[in-house]
């Protein structure tokens, strides 16, 4: 049974589960039966994953959810990472108050006091060989964060909401803030395009104007983080000129 708040966004469904392999796995099972956006949440995950199939530590008490969203345009699908990041920032601010520092790390992380508190993973959904939707997987360290020895060398160190702010937030309470926030930014994207989303994201961007390294499968690219372009690509000013990057892991 789903718990709905008075602010729950119209047209969005919610299907909660107990222990599952991954809410992203469940998203694929539900994709063919969508009548609208659907939040899938779980109390625990046994096979969480991050970017490029990396395992993700998933203790009970943290937030695990996937939003299954109808979408047939791959270019538009990629922009949902920025929508989700802004929604996560707003939801975190709502549960923690104004004290802790929040920033957005390209392409899909949210930083709390410079540590990683939340991650976003987008996966496309297909039907008959054609794109039918997108699964937006979201994990938030509400009560606990992975130990440093469980994190890839050089990656941003993990933190939790409780550890950094003292706020004791349940996954249900967090979803009650996150779902309306996502719906607001989603409506803005569909009615006004990416321009206001891009501006809002850049206002909260981590290390904008500073030197960062983008790790691609075949090379590392180091340069000054200039901006993100109208398609969400990372723009770095390197010694060889401007470099436009579609996807990468970014290191500070």
C-alpha positions in Angstrom: 0.0 0.0 0.0 1.4 3.4 -0.9 1.5 6.3 1.5 0.3 9.6 -0.2 0.8 13.0 1.2 -1.5 15.9 0.4 1.2 17.3 -1.9 1.6 14.1 -3.8 1.8 15.0 -7.5 -1.3 14.3 -9.6 -0.8 11.5 -12.1 2.2 9.9 -10.4 1.8 6.4 -9.0 3.7 4.7 -6.2 4.4 1.0 -5.7 6.4 0.2 -2.5 8.2 -3.0 -1.9 10.2 -4.6 0.9 13.5 -6.3 0.1 14.2 -6.5 -3.7 17.2 -7.0 -5.9 17.0 -3.5 -7.2 14.2 -1.0 -7.9 15.7 -0.6 -11.4 15.1 -4.3 -12.0 11.4 -3.9 -10.9 11.1 -0.8 -13.2 11.7 -3.0 -16.3 9.0 -5.4 -15.1 6.5 -2.6 -14.8 7.5 -0.7 -17.9 5.1 -2.4 -20.2 2.1 -1.6 -18.0 2.6 2.1 -17.5 -0.3 4.5 -17.6 1.8 7.4 -16.3 4.9 8.1 -14.2 5.4 5.5 -11.4 7.6 5.6 -8.3 8.9 2.2 -7.2 10.5 2.1 -3.8 12.1 -0.6 -1.6 13.1 -0.8 2.0 16.3 -2.8 1.1 18.2 -3.8 -2.1 20.4 -6.9 -2.4 21.9 -6.0 -5.8 22.1 -2.3 -6.0 24.2 -0.8 -8.8 25.7 2.5 -9.8 27.3 3.8 -13.0 28.9 1.3 -15.3 27.4 -1.6 -13.3 29.4 -0.8 -10.1 27.9 -2.3 -6.9 26.2 0.1 -4.5 26.1 -0.5 -0.7 22.5 -0.4 0.4 21.8 -0.6 4.2 18.2 -0.5 5.5 17.0 3.0 6.3 18.4 4.8 3.3 16.2 5.8 0.3 16.0 3.4 -2.7 13.7 4.4 -5.5 13.2 4.4 -9.2 10.9 6.6 -11.2 9.6 5.0 -14.3 8.8 7.8 -16.8 7.2 7.4 -20.3 9.7 8.9 -22.8 10.4 8.1 -26.4 13.2 10.7 -27.1 16.7 9.6 -26.0 17.9 13.3 -26.0 15.1 14.3 -23.7 15.7 11.3 -21.5 19.2 12.4 -20.7 18.0 15.7 -19.4 16.1 13.9 -16.6 19.3 13.5 -14.7 19.3 17.3 -14.2 15.6 17.3 -13.3 16.3 14.6 -10.7 19.3 16.4 -9.3 17.4 19.6 -8.7 14.5 17.7 -7.1 16.9 15.9 -4.8 18.5 19.2 -3.8 15.1 20.6 -2.9 14.0 17.5 -1.0 17.3 17.4 0.9 17.0 21.1 1.8 13.4 20.5 3.0 14.4 17.7 5.4 17.6 19.3 6.6 16.9 23.0 6.7 19.3 25.8 5.5 22.5 24.9 7.4 24.3 22.1 5.4 25.9 22.9 2.0 24.4 21.2 -1.0 25.9 21.1 -4.5 25.3 19.2 -7.7 28.1 17.2 -9.3 28.0 16.5 -13.0 26.5 14.2 -14.3 24.4 12.6 -11.6 25.5 13.1 -7.9 24.4 15.4 -5.1 27.0 16.5 -2.6 26.3 17.4 1.0 29.1 19.3 2.7 31.3 18.2 -0.2 30.6 14.5 0.3 28.4 12.3 -1.9 24.9 11.9 -0.3 22.9 10.8 -3.4 23.3 9.3 -6.8 21.2 9.1 -9.9 21.3 6.4 -12.6 19.3 6.6 -15.8 18.5 3.5 -17.8 16.4 3.4 -21.0 13.4 1.1 -21.3 12.4 -0.4 -24.7 9.3 -2.1 -26.1 9.7 -4.0 -29.4 13.1 -2.5 -30.0 11.9 1.1 -29.6 12.5 3.4 -26.6 9.3 3.6 -24.5 10.5 5.1 -21.2 13.3 5.8 -18.8 14.0 4.4 -15.4 15.5 7.0 -13.1 17.2 5.2 -10.2 17.9 7.2 -7.1 19.8 6.3 -3.9 20.1 8.6 -0.9 22.2 8.0 2.2 19.7 9.1 4.7 21.0 7.2 7.8 24.3 5.6 6.7 27.0 5.9 4.1 29.4 3.3 2.7 32.8 3.0 4.4 35.7 4.6 2.5 37.2 1.1 1.7 33.9 0.4 -0.2 34.4 3.4 -2.5 36.4 3.5 -5.7 39.8 5.1 -5.2 39.7 8.8 -5.9 35.9 9.0 -5.9 34.0 11.6 -3.7 33.8 10.3 -0.2 30.3 9.3 0.9 28.3 11.0 3.7 24.8 10.6 5.1 22.0 13.1 5.9 21.9 12.0 9.5 25.7 12.2 9.9 26.0 15.6 8.4 22.9 17.3 9.7 21.5 15.2 12.5 18.2 15.0 10.7 16.5 11.6 11.2 14.5 11.1 8.0 12.5 8.0 7.0 12.5 7.0 3.3 8.7 7.6 3.3 9.1 11.1 4.5 11.9 11.8 2.0 9.7 10.5 -0.9 6.9 12.8 0.2 9.4 15.7 -0.5 11.1 14.3 -3.5 8.1 13.3 -5.6 6.4 16.7 -5.7 9.8 18.4 -6.3 10.5 16.2 -9.3 7.0 16.8 -10.7 7.5 20.6 -10.5 10.8 20.4 -12.4 9.5 17.9 -14.9 6.6 20.2 -15.6 9.0 23.0 -16.1 11.1 21.0 -18.6 8.1 19.9 -20.6 6.6 23.4 -20.8 9.6 25.6 -20.9 12.4 23.4 -22.2 15.9 22.8 -20.7 16.9 26.5 -20.4 15.5 27.2 -16.9 16.6 23.7 -15.7 20.1 24.3 -17.0 20.3 27.7 -15.3 19.1 26.3 -12.0 21.5 23.4 -12.2 24.5 25.6 -13.0 23.6 27.9 -10.0 24.2 24.8 -7.8 27.0 23.2 -9.7 30.0 21.9 -7.8 33.5 23.1 -8.9 32.1 25.4 -11.7 35.0 27.4 -13.0 37.6 25.1 -11.4 39.9 22.3 -12.8 38.3 18.9 -12.8 39.2 15.6 -14.5 36.6 13.7 -16.6 37.5 9.9 -16.8 36.4 8.4 -20.0 36.8 4.7 -21.0 39.9 5.4 -23.1 41.3 8.6 -21.6 41.3 11.1 -18.8 40.5 14.7 -19.8 41.5 17.5 -17.4 40.4 21.1 -17.8 38.4 24.0 -16.4 34.7 23.3 -15.9 33.2 26.0 -18.1 29.5 25.0 -18.2 27.1 22.4 -19.4 25.6 23.0 -22.9 22.0 23.0 -24.1 22.1 19.2 -24.3 23.6 18.7 -20.8 27.1 17.9 -22.1 30.0 18.8 -19.9 32.2 21.6 -21.4 35.8 21.7 -20.3 38.5 24.2 -21.3 41.6 22.1 -21.8 45.1 22.9 -23.0 44.0 21.7 -26.5 40.8 23.9 -26.5 37.2 23.3 -25.5 36.1 19.7 -25.0 32.5 18.6 -25.1 31.8 15.4 -23.1 28.6 13.4 -23.2 29.3 11.0 -20.3 32.2 10.5 -17.9 33.1 10.1 -14.2 34.3 13.4 -12.9 37.0 13.7 -10.2 38.1 16.8 -8.3 
